[in-house]
C-alpha cells in the first residue's frame, strides 16, 4: 500500500492533509482535483443526459406529463434541501468514507456500519443502472446505424458488460487524466443538453400545447383500471412517477468520496455538492419540457412503454434522431465512468476501516494512488446485481432495470438519512466546517428526513400489477426486487453485526498517529 511520510520541517502538511490527519488518515490518494473537478464528478453522475432519457418512461406511465412538468421541480427542491444538509457535513468531515464516516463520528459504530453498507450497495446499483441504460441507448444507436444489428435484449446486456469493463479500465489506467475527463463531461452535458433542446424545438413540424405539458395525466401503469383521477392515482401511481427525478438527481455524494483528492476540500466539496444538484435541476427541467413539447405521437410513445426514444423517432428526421441518441449515449458513458470512480473510492474507504470482507485486498492502492482492486471488485458486483435484466417482463416494461434504479435510490437515500438524522440529534454539539447551515439545520434536516422516508416506502412497492403477489397475472420477472435486494442486504448486515462485527468493528480506524498530527500543528 502506498503511504505518505510523516510531516517534517522540510515537508510539512498542507491544510488539506492536516485536516485529513486530524480525522485520522494519512494522505494516500493523490490530491490534485480542483473545486470544479469535484463539482464535475457529481454533476456527471447526476447526468441529465442519463436519467432523463432512461427513466422517462417511469414518469410517463405513472402520471404522464404532470409527473414530469410539475413533479421534477417539486422533487428537485426536496433533493436540494437534502444536498444542503450533506454539504454542511462534508465541510466538517471531508473524507473519502463520506457518509458512513459522518454516521460513525456523530453516532456509534453501528450507525457507520449500516450507513456504509447502504451507501455501498446504492453506489453499486447506480453504477449498474447507468451503464445498463447506456448499453440500451447504444443498442438503439447501433440498430439505427446498422441494418444487421437486431438490438436484442442479449445484445444490450453484452454491451453493458463491455461498457462496465471499459469504465473499470479507464479508472485503473487513466489516473493522470480522470479529473480532466470529469471536466470534459460537464461541458458535454451542458452543450449536449442544449443541442438536444434546440433540436426538439426547431426540427419537429408540430409541438404539444402548454395545456398538454402542464395538465395532461396518464395512467399506463395497469393499476386502478387506467383511472387518472382517483385516490389511487394521486397517492400511489403519481408518486411512482417521481422515481424519474429522485433517481436522476442522485449520486451527488461523490463530492464527499473524492474529497481526499480535492484541494480546499472543506469548502470546495461542500459547494460542489449542492451546486451539482441545483444546476442539474434547472437543466433537467428544461430538457424534459422539450421532450414533452415534442411528444406529439402519444400512441407511439405508449406502444414503446413510454421509452423516450419513441419521442425522438416519431418527432425527428432520421438524422436528428440519431444525433440525439448519440449525444445521450456519450453523456451516459461519461456518467458511468464517474460512477465507477465514486463507487471505488467508497469501497476503498470502507475497506480501509475493515468493514468489507477481504478488506486488505480492497484497501490497497497502487503506486499511482489508485485503488485498483476496489475498482475491479465493485464493477463485478454491479454486473451480478444486473443479471435479472436478462429477463424481460411480460408487461413489456423493463421492470428489472427499474428495480435496479429503485435499489440505487433506496440504498443511497437511506444512507443519506442516517447522518442527517444524527446531525439533528447532536444539535449544538456539532462542530461545523467553514460551510454551515447555521440555525437553519433543524428545519432543513427534518424536511430531508421525512422526504427520504416517504420515497423509500414508495420505491419498494410493485411497479406493475403482474408484480403483485396473488395477482392472476403474477410473474416473478415482473417483481420489483428492490425490497428483496435491499431488505436481504440489511438482514445479512444485521445478522453479521450482532453475530460478529459488533465485537471488532469500531468505526473509522486511524492510519496516522496523533503525535504526527501534533508535530505538524507545531511546525505549522
N, C-alpha and C positions, 0 to 999 in steps of 0.2 A: 504493500500500500504506500502511495506517495505521502509524504509528510511535509510539514512546514517546520523549519528550525525555530527554536525559541528566539524571542526577540533579544537583541543585543544592542549595545550602544551604536554599533556600526550598522545594524539592520533593525531599527525599531519598527514596531507595528504601526500601520496606518490606522485611521479612525475606524474603518470598517472591520479590519482584522481584530482590532482591540475590542470592539463591541461584540464580535463573534466569540472572542476568547472569554469575555465576561459571561456569555451564555453557555460556555463550556466546551467550545470546539476550536480546534486548530483550523487554519485556512488551508484546506486541501484542494478544493475546487478552484479553478483559476478565476480571479475576479477581474474580468475585462469587459463586462457588459455595461453599456451606458444606460441612463434612465429611459431613453427612447427604446432601446432594445428590450428592457424589462417590460415596458408597456406593450411592445410589439408582440411578445410571445402570448400574452393573454388576449390581445386583440385578434391574433391569428387563430388561437384556439376557439374563441367565441365564433369567429368566422361566419359572417352573414352570407358568404358565398357557399357555405356548407349547410348549416341548419335551416336557413330559409328555403333552400331548394329541396333538401332531403326529407324534412318533416312537414312540409307544406300540406301534404295530404291529410295528416292527422287533424289539422285545424279545419281544412276544407270539409272533411267528412263529419266532424264534430262541432257544428256551429256555423260553418260556412264563412262568408266574408266578414260577419261581425266578430267572429272569433279571432280574426286577423287584424282588421282595421281598428277595432277597439281593444281587443284582448292584448295585442302586442304592447301598446304604450302603457296600459294598466299594469300588466305583469312586469314590464321593464322597470317601472317605478319601484315596485317592491324589491326587485333584484338589486337596484341601485342602493336601496337602503341596506340590504344585506352587505353589499360591497363597501359601503361607508363603515359599517361595523368591523369588517375584516381589515380595512385599511388601517384603522386605529391599532389593531392587533399586530399587523405585520410591521408597523412602525416601531412598536415596542419590542417585538421579538423577530428580527429579520434572520431567520434560519431556513435551511433547505427542508427541514422537517415540517415547517409551516404549521398547519392546523393541529396536528397531533401534539406538536411541541407546546403550542399555546395551551391546549387542553391539559397536558401534564403539568405545566407550570402553574396554571391558575386553579387546577383541581388536584387530583391524585393520579397515581399511575394507571388505575383502572379507567379513568377518563381518557387518558392518552392512548391506552390500549385499543379501546373500541373506536375512538376517533380515527386512529391511524389505519385500522383495517377497513373502516367505511370509506375513508379517503382513497385508500389504495385500490379497492375494487371499483370505486367510482371513476378513478383515472384510467384504469384498465378498460372499463366499459366505454368511456367516452372516446378513447383511442380506437377501440374496435369499431364503434358505431361510425365514427368519422371516416375511417379507412374503408369500411364496407359501403358507406354512402358514396365515397369517391369511386370505388370499384363499380357501383351501379351506374354512375354517370359516365364513367369511362366505357363501360359496356354499351351504353346507349350511343356514345360518340362513335365507337368502332362499328356498330351496326349501321349507323348513318353514313359512315365513310366507306365501308367495305361491304359489298353485297354478300360475300361469303361468310360474314360474321353473323351468327344467328342471335346473339345476345341472350343466351340461356342463363338459367339460374346457376348452373355449374360453372359456366364461363365467368359469371360475376364473382363467384367465390374464388376461382383461380386468380382472377385479377386482384381480389382482396389480399390473398396470400402474397402475391408479388409486391403489391404496394406496401404492405406491412413490413415485408423484408427489406425493401428499399429504404424505408424510413429508419429501420434499425441500422442499416449500413451507413446512411448519411450521418446519423447521430454518433456512430462509433468512429468513423474515419474523417468526418467533417468538422472536427473540433475547432479548426482555425477559421472556419467560415460560417459556423452555425448561427452566430449572432448577426452576421451580415445577411444571411438568408431570412432571418426573422424580420429584419428591416425591409428587405425586398418584399416580403409577404404583406406587410402593412400597405405599401403602395400598390401592390397588385389588387388587394381588397378594395382600396379606395377607388382607383382608376377603373378596375374591372366592374365593380358595382355601379359606378357612374355610367359606364358604357352600356351595361345591361338596361339600366333605367332609360337611357336615351334611345336605345333600340326599341324598347317596348312602347315608348311614347311616339316615336316618329315613323316606325315601319308599318305597324298594323293599319289596315284601312278603317277599322272601326274600334271603338272603345266602349266599355261599360259606362253606365251613368253613375253619378255621385250617389244616387239612391241605392243602386245595387251594391256598391262598395261599402257603404256605411250602414245599410239597414237590412240587407238580404240575409236570411238564415237558412241553413241546410241541416238536415239530419240524415246522413247517409250511413250512420253507424249500425243500423239494423235494430237498435233499441227503440222501444216505445212506438213501434209501427211507423216510424218516419215522422212522427209528430214533432213540430218545432216550436211549440208554444206552451206546452205543459210544464209542470214542475220537474219532470224527469229531464226535459231538455235543459232547463235553466240551471238545475242544481247537480246534474250528473254529466250529461252529454257535452254541454258547452265547456265546463271546466276541463274535460279531457282534451279539448282542442287547445287549451293553453299550454299543453306539452310542447308545442312548437316554440313558444317564447322561452319557457323555462329550460328547455334543452339547449336551444341555440345560445342563449346567454349564460353559459356555464364554463367551468374550467379556468376562471379568472384567478383561482388560487395559484396558478402558475407563477404569478408575480412573486409569491412567497417562496415557492420551491427553487427559484433561481436567484433568490436574494443574496445567497452566499457568493454569487458570481457577478453581482451588480454593485457598481460604485455608488457610494452615498445611499446605501440600501434603505436606511431608516426613513428617508424621505422619498426617494425615487420609487421604491416598491409600493409604498402607500398610494402615491399619486397614480402610478401606472395601473394599479388595481381598479380604482373607481373610475378613472378616465376610460379604461378599456370598455367598461360597461356602458358608460354614458355615450361615447361616440358610436359604439355598436348599436345601441338602442335607436339612435337617430337614423343612422344609415340603414339599419334593417327595416325600419318602418317605411322609409321612402322606397326601398327596394320592393317590399311586399305590396305596397299600394300600387306600384307599377305592374306587378303580377295581376292584381285584381282588376285593374282597369283594362288589361289586355285579355282577360278571361272571358271572351265573348262566346266561345263554343262550350257552353256548360255541359252539354250532353257528352262531348268527347272527353272532357275532364273527369266527369263522373264515371264513365266507362273505364278510364285508366286508374280508378281508385283514388282520384284526387292528386295523382302524381303531377308535380309541377311541370315536368317535361311536356305534358299534353297541352299546356297553355302555349308554350313556345312553338310547338309543332303545328298547332292549329292557327296561331295568330301571325306567324312569321314565314318569310320565304325560306327555302331550304338553306340558303347561305347563312342568313342571320340566325336561324335555328341552331345550326352547327356552331356558330360563333358564341352564342350564349352558353351552350352546353360546355364548350371547351373552356371558356372563361371560368365557369363554375368548377369544372373538374380540376383545373390547375389551382384554384383557390383552395379547394378541398385537400389537394395534395400538400400544399403548404401547411394547412391546418393540422393534418395528420402528423406531419413532421414535428410541429411544435408540441403536439400532444405526447409524442414519444419522449421528447426532451423533459417535459414536466413529470410524466409518469416515472421515468427512470430516476429522476432526482428524488422523488418521494420514496421510491423503492430503496435507493441508496441510503437516504437519511434514516428511514425506519429500520433498515438492516444494521446501520451503524449503531443503533441503540438495541440491537439483538432481539428484535421482535419478530423477524421473519425467519422461518426455518432455513438453515443454510446461510445464516447471516454473514458468515465470514466470506463467502463467495460473492454475495450481492453487494457488500460494502467496500469491495476493493475498487480502487481507481488505478488506471494505467499511468504511465509516465507523462501523459498529456493532461492528466487530471480528469479523465473521462471514466464514468462508471460503466464499463463495457458489459460486465456480467449482468448488471441490473437492467441494462437496455435489452439484452437478449432474453432474460427471464420474463420481463414484463410483456414483451411483444408476443412471446409464446403463450402467455396467459390470456392475452387478448384474442389470439387465434382460437384457443379452446372455448372461450366464452361465446364465440360467434358461430360455433358449429351448428346450432339449431337453425341458422339461416339457410342451410341446405334444403330445408323442408318448407315448401310453400303452403300457406294456409288455404283451405278450400274456399274461404271467403274472398280470395284474390287480393287481400291486403297483407303487406309484409309484416305480419304480427311479430315474428321473431326479431326483425330489425327494431320495431317499436319497443319490444321488450328490452333489448339491449340499451336502447335510449332511456327507458324508464329506470333500468339498473343504474345507469350513469347519473341520472338526475337524483334518484333517491340516495345513492351512496354518497355523492358529493355534498348534497344539501344537508343530509343528516350529519355529515362530518362538519359542515359549517355551523350547524345549530349548537353543537355541544360547547365549543369555546365561546360562542356569543352568549349562551346562557350562563356559562361560568363567569364571564366578564360582568354580567348583570349581578351575579351573586357576590362578586368581590367588591363592587361599589367603589368607595373611595380608597380602598386598599390597593387598587390597581395603579401601577406607576406607568403613565403613558410615555410614548416616544415623542418626537418632535411634531408628528401629525396626530392630532387628537380631536375627538368629538366634543370634548368638554362635558357640560351637563346634559347635552342632547343625547348622550349614550343610552339613557334609560328608555325614552320613548322609541327611539330608533331600534334599540335592541329587542324590545318586546314586539314591535311590529315584525321584525325579522324572524323571531322565534315562532310566532303564530303562523305567518305565511308559510314557512318551511314545513311545519306540522301538517297544515292543510294540504299542500301539494303532494306531500309524500303519501298521504292517505289516498288521494285520488289515483296516483300513478301505480298503485298496486292492484287496482280494480281491472276487471276484464275489459278488453278493448272492443271486442265483437261478441254478439250473443253466443256464437259457437264456442267461445272460451269460458262460458259459464257452466260449471258442473251441474249435471242434472238436466240441462237443455237437450231437447230431442236431437239437435244437430251438433251436439258436443263433439269436439275433436281436440286431441292433445296438441296438434300442430297449430291450433288457434288460441291456445292458452297464453296469457301474459305471464311468462315465467319470472318476471321481476320479483314478486314476493317470494318465490321459491329460491331464487338465487341470493337475494339479499337476506331473507329470513334464514336460509340454510347457513349462510356465512356467519350471521350473528349467533346462531345456535352453536355452530362449531367453535367460534371465537369465545363464546361464553363458557362452554364446557372446558375448553383449553385453559381459560383464565382460572376458573375455580379448581380445576384438577391439577394445574401445574404452574402456569405463568405468574400467578399472584405471588409465588414463592421466590421468583427470580427476576421478574420484570420490574424494575424500579423507575421506569421512565427514562428520559434522556440521560445518557452517560457522558461524562466529561472526557474529552480527548486531550485536554491541556491542563496542566497543574495550576492551581490558584496562585502558587508562588510565581509562575511565569507571568501571569496577568498583573500581579502586584509589581513585579520588576518592570514590566512595560509601562505601567502607570507612573512609576517613579522616574523612569527615563524620560517619559513624556513631559 
